[in-house]
Amino acid sequence: MSEFPILTAMGIRHGHEIERFTVRNGAAHDELKVYFNQDADSCRPASLKFRFSHHDGGLAINKAVSELSRLLGESPSAEGPKVAIIRNLEQFELVMNAKMAEIRQRLERISA
């Protein structure tokens, strides 16, 4: 991963395990979330969040996104606000469905 110094500095050692990433812009900081391919029985986290302050004009997050795009073979593109909202809704739906399934399983174990 020596060709990706920013990702290495962020603690990402196995670039081949990255599935995708998202960027959210906030008032005080920007947030980069990196999602990993994961086996069902893995102890690794499914994702990692990184916060970048605006003090450097977004240079650090831009470098990280550039490296991630290069690693994943994507061309960096400016995603429109509507597309970003749709992606956020889809991700939220996946997370909520997974959480609801987990709670139902716990309830069934208690009832059994």
PyMOL commands that set and color helices and strands:
alter all, ss='L'
color gray80, all
select helices_A, chain A and resi 5-9+15-17+54-56+59-72+81-111
alter helices_A, ss='H'
color red, helices_A
select strands_A, chain A and resi 18-25+29-36+47-53
alter strands_A, ss='S'
color yellow, strands_A
deselect
rebuild
show_as cartoon
